[in-house]
Amino acid sequence: MTGAWSLPSVPVMRPVLPTLAEVTDRLRAIDAAGWYTNFGPQETELRERFAAFLGVCEDRVATASSATLALQGAATVSHAVSWRVPSFTFPATPSALLQAGHRIRFSDIRADDWWLDGDGSGTDDATEGLVPVAPFGAPIDLTFWDPTREVIIDAAASLGADVPALDALPPTWAVVFSLHATKCLPAGEGGLVVFGDAARAERFRAWTNHGFSDVRESRFLSTNAKLSELAAAYGHATLDAWERIRDEWRAAREGVERLEQEHGLASQPGRRAGVSPYWIVEFPDAAVATAVEQVMADGGIGTRRWWSSGCHRMPAFRDIDRDVLPVTESVAARSLGLPMFRGLDRSHLARISHALAQAHALQAG
Ligand SMILES: Cc1ncc(COP(=O)(O)O)c(C=O)c1O
C-alpha cells in the first residue's frame, strides 16, 4: 500500500553517481591543488578525455555547468538569430534559446523516430537555425540535416548512444550533451559541447567565463557557466568505470526488451546500439497510456510524462509561434516513461509486467 506521501517502490529513475571511494583520489588532488573551478586541471583533463571519447580534436570541445547553459552559449556564438525547435522536448531547449535573446518557432516531429521534422533545406530564411533534439538518448544522425545551416543538436541524453565520430561536424554545427545525474554518463551537473569550428569553441569558453579571453574584460554579453573542478572529478570517476556502467545500463535495457516482446510494446529509443537512460513506451492510444499510468501508480511503480504535453502547452511558451503539431500532440498523449535505471532487476520487471497485464485486462474488459 502506498500513501500519497510515499515514494513509489519502483522508481521511474534512480540517479547513481560514483561512490565516495571512486572519487576520493580526484577530490584529494583538488584539495592539494587548491583549484576549485575556472578551467582547472580536472576540467582540462576531462575535456581531453571526452574529446578522445567522441573522436574529435580537443580544441573543438568545451564544458559547461549544465547542458541548458551549453545550449544557450552554443546559440550565442552561432550566426543564427532564430531557430526551429521541436515542441516535444524538455523545456530547457526552448528556454535556453530564448535566454540567448533569440526567436524560436515550434515545429512538429517525425512520427517514426520523434526527431524534428524537415531537414532545413529549401527555406528562404538563411538566418534561421535548426535545433534537432535527439529524443530520449537516441543515437545522433549527422547525415539528415542541411550541412550549410546553423544547427545545434540537443543530444542531452545521448552520451551512452552510438555517437558518430564528431570530427566530421560541419563548421556551423554544435552538439550538446548533458552530464546531469540522471544521464548515462553523469558528473552530477554539467554540460559538454562539440563544435564544428574551433574558433566557436574558444568563443563559447569565453562566454562561460564572463566574456574574458586573454584580457580581464567582458568582450561580449556573457555569463558564468563554468564546470567546477568538483563536477569534473565526478565526470572522471564515471569515465573510469564507463565499461561497467554501460553494461549495467545495457542489462536494464535487455530486461525491458524482454517485457516489450512479451507485451507487444514499441518504445523509444527502441532496439538500437548503445544505451539510454529512458524507457518511453508508445501505446496505441491515449486511453491505454492513461490506464497504464493509473495501474502503475496504484501498484507503487513510478512513471513519468517526461516531456509533458509538449512545450507549446506550457505557460512559459504560450506566446511562441508554432506550426501545426499533430504528431507532437499524438505522441505526447500516447507515450509514457516507465522505470529505467541501473539496477532495474527481475523483481522490478516482474512487477512492471504484472501491471502491464492488469492494464491490458482492464482495457479488454
Ligand atoms: C532534451 C534535453 N535538453 C536539455 C536538457 C537539460 O540538461 P541539463 O539538466 O544538463 O541542463 C535535458 C535534461 O534532461 C534534456 O532532456
The ligand as an ORCA input file, in Angstrom:
! r2SCAN-3c Opt
* xyz 0 1
  C      16.381     17.295    -24.340
  C      17.050     17.954    -23.161
  N      17.715     19.099    -23.336
  C      18.337     19.722    -22.315
  C      18.315     19.192    -21.040
  C      18.978     19.952    -19.929
  O      20.117     19.297    -19.428
  P      20.791     19.816    -18.067
  O      19.989     19.233    -16.954
  O      22.196     19.273    -18.111
  O      20.760     21.298    -18.076
  C      17.659     17.994    -20.807
  C      17.621     17.410    -19.451
  O      17.153     16.331    -19.227
  C      17.001     17.349    -21.894
  O      16.319     16.215    -21.717
*
